Amino acid sequence: MPVCRADSTAALPQIWIVKLKPDHFASNLVYGQILALRVNPAELLATDAGLVAVITVNMSAALIPSAPREQFTNLDRPFGLWIGSADELFLPEKALAFADLASSVLADSRVGTIAGAKHLSVLLSADEIIGSWIRYMVQEKKV
């Protein structure tokens, strides 16, 4: 089940992969802060201070699921999963379908689409959406 968009024409960040030795990933205690990806050229970074310039080995390991189907299936706590309806990278309905794999905790989890939001503009309303869900979970003593 491909989750990534094939039909996107959006201008996406340019990514340059930095050549690493295989042992950089194996020895993350030593090499975890080594640059894994350089994202966006300098001229683009100068136009927007909010753009990410680099991703380290540890950041890439934390942000990229190694086995999403298994990881969602094994979730044992409520979670929140939101995606923009206009996401340029992922198909919202297919990304949200992963939530169904966490059936044991799905009842207390929150899953949804943010109308009109794109891949990164979701972050503009994340505090309000996540905050209201956390308040609900605390009030209901579910966490």
MIBA-529059 format. One record per atom (N, C-alpha, C, O, CB): x, z, y. Coordinates in steps of 0.02 Angstrom, whole numbers, padded with zeros to 5 digits, always signed. Each point is the difference from the previous one (the first is absolute). Glycine has a CB too. Layout:
XZY ...
END
This chain:
+00042+00000-00059 -00042+00000+00059 +00045+00000+00062 +00022+00053+00022 -00115+00008-00084 +00107-00119+00090 +00040-00001+00061 -00036+00035+00057 -00061-00010+00010 +00114-00097-00047 -00017+00146+00075 -00029+00038+00055 +00021-00030+00067 -00035+00007+00050 +00035+00096-00121 +00057-00137+00072 +00026-00028+00062 -00037-00063+00019 -00024-00037-00043 +00136+00085+00018 -00116-00060+00090 -00034-00059+00027 +00043-00062-00009 +00061+00003+00010 -00122+00069+00072 +00031-00127-00100 +00035-00063-00003 -00022-00045+00057 +00031-00051+00014 -00020+00061-00139 -00065+00009+00159 -00030-00042+00051 +00018+00021+00072 -00027-00029+00047 -00065+00007-00126 +00136+00070+00087 +00015+00026+00066 +00043-00048+00040 +00048-00029-00025 -00056+00145-00021 -00011-00124+00109 +00041-00040+00046 +00027+00044+00055 +00028-00025+00049 -00097-00077-00074 +00062+00167+00018 +00023+00047+00051 +00076-00002+00006 +00035-00012-00048 -00135+00085+00026 +00123-00059+00083 +00072+00006+00010 +00022+00068-00026 -00017+00051+00029 +00014-00128+00073 +00039+00077-00156 +00021+00062-00031 +00072+00016+00019 +00037-00044+00021 -00115+00023-00116 +00097+00084+00089 +00069+00018+00015 +00049-00039-00042 -00014-00015-00059 -00024+00130+00092 +00093-00131-00004 +00053-00033-00039 +00040+00054-00034 +00015+00052+00029 -00010-00151+00051 +00012+00087-00143 +00036+00050-00039 +00064-00032-00026 +00000-00054-00029 -00108+00113-00003 +00163-00023+00041 +00064-00021-00029 +00019+00053-00050 +00002+00059+00016 +00034-00121+00089 -00023+00040-00166 +00021+00047-00052 +00076+00007+00005 +00036-00050-00001 -00134+00020-00075 +00121+00092+00080 +00071+00014+00003 +00026+00003-00071 -00031+00032-00043 +00019+00031+00153 +00068-00095-00123 +00029+00000-00067 +00024+00070-00018 +00041+00030+00036 -00008-00150-00024 -00058+00146-00067 +00020+00066-00024 +00028-00006-00071 -00018-00046-00037 -00069+00101+00109 +00130-00010-00089 +00024+00004-00068 -00055+00033-00041 -00037+00042+00027 +00160-00035+00009 -00131-00023-00100 -00053+00031-00042 +00003+00076+00000 -00052+00032-00005 +00054-00134-00065 +00058+00130+00073 +00004+00073-00003 -00024+00035+00063 -00008+00061+00000 +00104-00075-00078 -00107-00023+00132 -00028+00030+00061 -00069+00030-00015 -00016+00054+00024 +00080-00135+00048 -00104+00045-00110 -00067+00023-00016 +00002+00056-00052 -00042+00044+00001 -00003-00157+00026 +00093+00111-00072 +00005+00050-00053 +00024+00067+00027 -00017+00052-00028 +00039-00143-00054 +00017+00091+00134 +00029+00061+00027 -00030+00016+00068 +00035+00003+00050 +00072-00025-00112 -00174+00033+00063 -00033+00009+00064 +00022+00062+00038 -00009+00004+00061 -00086-00064-00108 +00124+00110+00013 +00024+00058+00037 +00059-00020+00044 +00007+00026+00056 -00044+00049-00149 +00077-00120+00069 +00058-00022+00038 -00018-00059+00045 +00022-00003+00058 +00053+00043-00150 -00114-00087+00065 -00013-00062+00035 -00070-00006+00030 -00018-00053+00025 +00099+00002-00102 -00120+00104+00076 -00069-00003+00023 -00010-00021+00072 -00052-00029+00017 +00031+00115-00099 +00069-00072+00124 -00007-00018+00071 +00031-00067+00017 +00003-00020+00058 -00003+00140-00032 +00024-00155-00077 +00028-00067+00011 -00057-00047+00018 -00055+00006-00026 +00151+00016-00054 -00082-00068+00123 -00048-00050+00022 -00020-00045-00059 +00043-00030-00032 +00006+00033+00148 -00113-00007-00130 -00026-00043-00053 -00027-00065+00030 +00012-00054-00026 -00039+00154-00045 -00010-00094+00127 -00029-00057+00033 +00009+00006+00075 -00006+00054+00029 -00078-00067-00121 +00099-00043+00124 +00000-00003+00073 -00062-00040+00018 -00006-00059-00019 +00135+00068+00030 -00175+00021+00025 -00064-00030+00015 -00002-00019+00074 +00016+00041+00043 -00072+00025-00135 +00036-00127+00105 -00010-00025+00068 +00066-00013+00037 +00045+00042+00000 -00152+00020+00003 +00113-00120+00028 +00060-00015+00039 +00002+00041+00064 -00051+00024+00024 +00052-00140-00072 +00058+00124+00076 +00010+00041+00060 -00044-00022+00058 -00026+00043+00036 +00143-00024-00072 -00127-00083+00046 -00041-00023+00056 -00073+00021-00008 -00034+00012+00050 +00111-00110-00035 -00101+00102-00076 -00068+00023-00011 -00005+00076+00009 -00048+00025+00028 +00028-00120-00108 +00071+00131+00057 +00001+00072+00008 +00000+00020+00074 -00028+00051+00018 +00089-00041-00126 -00030-00050+00150 +00003+00014+00071 -00069-00005+00033 -00011+00029+00053 +00128-00072-00051 -00164+00007-00033 -00066-00008+00029 -00049+00056-00019 -00051+00009+00034 +00071-00130-00035 -00004+00158-00051 -00046+00052-00024 +00039+00057-00031 +00029-00008-00054 -00119-00078+00034 +00092+00143+00054 +00039+00057-00023 -00029+00031-00064 +00034+00039-00033 -00002-00017+00151 -00092-00040-00136 -00031+00028-00060 +00017-00036-00064 -00019+00024-00054 -00071+00013+00127 +00124-00092-00070 +00018-00037-00060 +00056+00034-00038 +00045+00030+00031 -00081-00135+00025 +00034+00101-00121 +00051+00030-00042 +00060-00047-00001 -00007-00061-00008 -00079+00120-00064 +00145-00031+00082 +00061-00041+00001 +00033-00004-00069 +00023-00054-00019 -00006+00087+00138 -00016+00022-00155 +00033+00001-00066 -00039+00043-00048 -00039+00044+00019 +00150-00062+00035 -00101+00004-00118 -00029+00041-00054 +00058+00019-00045 +00038-00043-00023 -00153-00014+00029 +00121+00122-00020 +00054+00024-00043 -00020-00005-00074 -00058-00013-00015 +00097+00090+00107 +00009-00065-00136 -00014+00000-00072 -00054+00052-00016 -00046-00015-00037 +00165-00023+00013 -00113+00098+00052 -00050+00052-00014 -00068-00019+00027 -00051+00012-00033 +00141+00073+00036 -00092-00114+00057 -00064-00021+00029 -00034-00053-00043 -00060+00004-00013 +00103+00023+00128 -00005-00075-00138 -00030-00053-00041 -00025+00028-00066 -00053-00022-00025 +00129-00062+00079 -00040+00131-00083 -00022+00031-00063 -00065+00039+00011 -00043+00002-00044 +00162+00004+00005 -00126+00026+00097 -00059+00041+00014 -00060-00043+00017 -00057+00019-00015 +00131+00071+00055 -00063-00148-00009 -00055-00041+00024 -00025-00052-00049 -00056-00025+00007 +00101+00043+00104 -00005-00035-00160 -00018-00054-00046 -00016+00031-00068 +00045+00024-00034 +00028-00108+00097 -00136+00082-00084 -00018+00029-00065 +00035-00038-00056 +00005-00061+00002 -00116+00097+00044 +00135+00000-00095 +00035-00032-00055 -00049-00025-00053 +00012-00051-00032 +00087+00125+00053 -00154-00040-00029 -00051-00019-00050 -00068+00022+00026 -00027+00050-00023 +00110-00040-00073 -00112-00047+00144 -00062+00024+00033 -00058+00014-00047 -00036+00049+00011 +00072-00114+00086 -00047+00025-00147 -00056+00012-00047 +00009+00068-00034 -00047+00040-00003 +00033-00164-00015 +00072+00136-00008 +00014+00064-00034 -00003+00058+00049 -00027+00053-00016 +00098-00113-00068 -00044+00050+00143 +00001+00054+00049 -00070+00019+00022 -00016+00060+00006 +00128-00098+00033 -00156-00010-00026 -00069+00016+00018 -00036+00032-00059 -00039+00047+00010 +00038-00142+00073 +00011+00071-00143 -00032+00028-00059 +00019+00073-00009 -00041+00039-00023 +00040-00153-00030 +00062+00131+00070 +00024+00069-00011 -00011+00047+00059 +00020+00058-00003 +00065-00107-00071 -00118+00026+00127 -00013+00045+00056 -00043+00058-00024 -00050-00009-00035 +00058-00086+00118 +00011+00156-00064 -00038+00059-00020 -00026+00040+00059 -00025+00056-00008 +00093-00052-00096 -00062-00033+00163 -00026+00033+00061 -00036-00052+00042 +00016-00060-00004 +00078+00145+00002 -00142-00064+00043 -00034-00047+00044 +00050-00035+00046 +00051+00029+00018 -00155+00042-00022 +00088-00132+00022 +00044-00040+00042 -00042-00039+00050 -00061-00007-00009 +00147-00001-00083 -00053-00018+00142 -00033-00044+00048 +00035-00068-00001 +00061-00004-00001 -00094+00102+00074 -00007-00152-00074 +00027-00067+00000 -00042-00042+00047 -00059-00014-00013 +00102+00026-00106 -00013-00033+00174 -00034-00042+00049 +00040-00063+00012 +00062+00001-00003 -00114+00100+00057 +00017-00155-00040 +00033-00064+00014 -00041-00036+00054 -00061+00008+00003 +00109-00017-00121 -00014-00029+00159 -00035-00038+00052 -00037-00060-00029 +00025-00032-00047 +00061+00069+00130 -00144-00051-00056 -00039-00058-00025 +00035-00066+00015 -00013-00050-00033 -00092+00116+00048 +00149-00066+00035 +00037-00060+00019 +00074+00004-00019 +00042-00031+00031 -00123+00014+00064 +00096+00057-00147 +00069+00008-00022 +00031-00068-00015 -00029-00041-00036 +00002+00155-00012 +00087-00125+00075 +00033-00065-00008 +00040-00004-00065 +00019-00055-00021 -00013+00046+00144 +00007+00066-00155 +00043+00000-00060 -00037+00010-00065 +00018-00029-00051 +00070+00073+00123 -00141-00004-00071 -00035+00017-00062 -00074-00019+00005 -00029+00001+00054 +00110+00092-00074 -00110-00110-00036 -00072-00013-00004 -00034+00068-00007 +00009+00035-00050 +00007-00150-00004 -00055+00136+00105 -00029+00067+00000 -00037+00018-00064 +00009+00055-00027 -00018-00066+00149 -00034-00034-00147 -00040+00017-00059 +00044+00011-00062 -00017+00042-00042 -00077-00109+00090 +00149+00031-00053 +00044+00009-00058 +00043+00063+00008 +00014+00034-00050 -00012-00158+00033 +00020+00139+00077 +00039+00061+00011 -00044+00062-00013 +00023+00048-00031 +00049-00108+00116 -00134+00058-00061 -00045+00056-00010 -00021+00008-00073 -00019+00055-00021 -00022-00071+00137 +00044-00037-00155 -00018+00004-00071 +00047+00047-00038 -00019+00027-00052 -00026-00143+00058 +00105+00127+00019 +00046+00047-00033 -00029+00070-00001 +00014+00039-00046 +00083-00109+00082 -00138+00087+00013 -00030+00067+00003 -00042+00015-00062 -00003+00057-00022 +00003-00064+00147 -00033-00045-00152 -00043+00010-00059 +00040+00025-00060 -00029+00029-00046 -00046-00119+00089 +00139+00078-00044 +00042+00022-00055 +00008+00076-00002 +00016+00029-00052 +00045-00138+00058 -00072+00141+00051 +00007+00073+00005 -00067+00033-00008 -00021+00040+00042 +00120-00053+00034 -00134-00004-00129 -00069+00022-00009 -00008+00076-00002 -00053+00025+00019 +00033-00130-00080 +00070+00142+00037 -00008+00073-00005 -00002+00034+00068 -00026+00056+00005 +00084-00061-00114 -00032-00025+00161 +00001+00031+00066 -00036-00043+00052 -00001+00017+00059 +00108+00038-00088 -00138-00110+00009 -00031-00046+00047 -00057+00030+00039 -00011-00018+00058 +00044-00073-00135 -00071+00136+00047 -00058+00029+00034 +00019+00036+00064 -00037-00002+00049 -00018+00014-00160 +00112+00021+00112 +00022+00037+00060 +00048-00040+00044 +00022+00024+00052 -00037+00080-00116 +00032-00164+00043 +00046-00042+00038 -00039-00041+00052 -00061-00006-00004 +00140+00001-00095 -00043-00023+00147 -00031-00043+00050 +00035-00067-00002 +00061-00005+00005 -00093+00104+00068 -00009-00152-00079 +00025-00068-00004 -00042-00042+00047 -00061+00005-00001 +00102+00010-00119 -00009-00057+00160 -00040-00040+00045 +00039-00053+00038 +00062-00002-00001 -00135+00098+00010 +00035-00138+00024 +00027-00054+00041 -00012+00018+00073 -00054+00024+00018 +00034-00110-00109 +00070+00074+00132 -00007+00012+00072 -00014-00067+00032 +00042-00045+00000 +00036+00145-00002 -00138-00107+00031 -00023-00063+00027 +00047-00027+00054 +00018+00035+00047 -00135+00000-00071 +00137-00097+00015 +00041-00035+00049 +00074+00018+00001 +00039-00033+00034 -00140+00027+00031 +00120+00057-00102 +00070+00023+00001 +00044-00046-00042 -00021-00027-00051 -00018+00145+00068 +00101-00126+00006 +00050-00039-00036 +00046+00047-00037 -00010+00061+00000 +00004-00154+00085 +00058+00065-00117 +00045+00039-00042 +00029+00061+00037 +00000+00055-00028 +00026-00159-00035 -00001+00094+00122 +00030+00056+00037 -00047+00032+00050 +00011+00058+00018 +00098-00114-00032 -00160+00021+00038 -00045+00030+00049 -00043+00055-00032 -00032+00038+00036 +00030-00146+00027 +00000+00112-00129 -00033+00056-00034 +00028+00066+00026 -00036+00050+00005 +00017-00121-00109 +00084+00071+00119 +00033+00062+00023 -00028+00026+00065 +00006+00059+00015 +00096-00098-00072 -00134-00005+00097 -00027+00022+00064 -00059+00048-00008 -00013+00040+00044 +00051-00148+00005 -00073+00103-00105 -00057+00045-00011 +00011+00046-00059 -00046+00037-00020 -00029-00124+00068 +00134+00086-00076 +00015+00040-00060 -00010+00075+00011 -00027+00035-00043 +00108-00123+00008 -00059+00113+00093 -00006+00072+00012 -00072+00023-00001 -00015+00053-00027 +00119-00058+00096 -00148-00033-00040 -00071+00019+00002 -00032-00004-00069 -00036+00045-00021 +00029-00086+00140 +00021-00013-00155 -00030-00011-00066 +00027+00051-00050 -00039+00032-00036 +00027-00154+00062 +00077+00130-00028 +00030+00047-00048 -00017+00072+00019 -00015+00041-00043 +00108-00122+00021 -00091+00096+00087 -00015+00067+00023 -00070+00022-00018 -00011+00057-00021 +00089-00075+00113 -00127-00027-00083 -00069+00020-00017 -00008+00011-00075 -00037+00044-00021 -00005-00110+00120 +00077+00027-00140 -00003+00010-00072 +00033+00066-00019 -00026+00036-00043 +00026-00160+00025 +00056+00141+00048 +00034+00063-00015 -00044+00059+00020 -00007+00048-00037 +00120-00103+00053 -00144+00051+00044 -00045+00054+00022 -00057+00009-00050 -00018+00056-00017 +00046-00080+00137 -00057-00031-00143 -00054+00004-00049 +00024+00034-00064 -00034+00044-00027 -00017-00149+00075 +00110+00085-00073 +00026+00027-00062 +00013+00076+00006 -00012+00037-00046 +00063-00150+00020 -00025+00134+00084 +00014+00071+00011 -00065+00039+00005 -00007+00053-00030 +00114-00083+00090 -00156+00004-00022 -00064+00034+00008 -00036+00008-00067 -00033+00050-00013 +00025-00095+00129 +00013-00006-00158 -00032+00002-00066 +00042+00036-00052 -00019+00005-00058 -00039-00111+00087 +00117+00131-00007 +00046+00036-00044 +00019-00041-00062 +00003+00026-00056 -00053+00080+00096 +00063-00169-00028 +00019-00045-00054 +00076-00008-00004 +00026-00032-00046 -00136-00028+00059 +00145+00089+00036 +00073-00002-00001 +00027+00070+00007 +00061+00010+00000 -00060-00126+00049 
END
